[in-house]
Amino acid sequence: MKKILLLGSRGMLGSRFLEALPAQITVFPREDSDIKKTNELFEKITQLKPDIILNCAADTNVEGAEDNPSLALSVNALLPSLLAQAARKIEALLVHFSSTGCYGINELNPWAPHSDFETPNPTTAHHKSKIYGEDLIKDVGCRALILRLGWLYGGSIHHKKNFVWARIQEGRIKQELQSDPYQIGSPTHVDDVVKQTLHILEHNLTGVYNVVAHGAASRFDYVSKILSSAHLEVKLKPLRFIRKAKVSFNEAAFNEKLAFMGLDIMPLWEEALETYVQTLLKEEQKTKL
């Protein structure tokens, strides 16, 4: 059984890996991930000597990165570089998560979902920090698996950043909601990412791959599906959101590399979201008992 060192265990993604593999995982505390204490970081990882370093730590504040890019660069670029150096030293595999938002805009076909063969062209400080992180890992030359994820959702009803549950709660108390029909992406359940990641690891792959649910949706479609899955009849009005960060209007992607190799086990986004909403409603009922 391989030993796994997990960073970001409290987040949406990391917490699900921890639940899936409790016997294999050692949690690396956030306070030990200080990039200003590189010797201590290297020493602790060397002592633990994991087979896999699973990096779920990330700065996800897209808007905040425009005003404070240094935080995004520290967490999304420099920390992965240090982890890569530690992985190379102990001959471990580094698994790192990036974003399909890094692709930016494909000028030849702006509305087409992005292939993982496509060259990234990030348009925000946040997504630039993610690509810097990918590039720094490659520069180190360790064994690395880099997975670009879509619009992640998941977790319990108690998770503070549960987008889906928040929309259900809003839909219960408001007669009208607004959502953006002008930005598209790939809504992706975090549990499916965990399953797909483990499937890839079973095949000992390295490299860069998209891991998203099948199909594309606008923000409007996404929220509409949440509401209908929860049997909420709420008027949803289209509204273009104005953001400080110049996020690409097209963050949708597809898993071309995995599909070529017969390893793509991701579901359709609508089916996965429908199932997840039902899981949340059942969880809510249990809390009332």
Secondary structure by P-SEA (a helix, b strand, c coil): cbbbbbcccccaaaaaaaaaccccbbbbccccccccaaaaaaaaaaaaccccccccccccaaaaaaaccccccccccaaaaaaaaaaaaabbbbbbbbccccccccccccccccccccccccccaaaaaaaaaaaaaaaaccbbbbbbbcccccccccccccaaaaaaaaaacccbbbbbccbbbbbccaaaaaaaaaaaaaacccccccccccccccaaaaaaaaaaaaccbbbbbbbbbbbcccccccccccaaaaaaacccccccaaaaaaaaaaaaaaaaaaaac
